[in-house]
């Protein structure tokens, strides 16, 4: 199973970034004999295709709504004293959606 975990991590990398031809060949050789990893490749490819086909239509107030939800979430985290995460949220909010 540990070997499968290594191969699944390599498979994930192959979908997210460029890997060497040698690594691609390792995957091809492995999935020829491993039904579990072969199925994993098929499901991952199907998931990525589905995500590519997914369309998201946003309304004119979508950014404001997202900003409000995240600000509320940050406030809730502050109440529970989750300070390091709050700082990350604050930084993310200020760089991603500067206040108007």
Helices and strands as residue ranges (DSSP letters): H 2-16, H 21-33, H 35-53, H 62-79, H 83-96
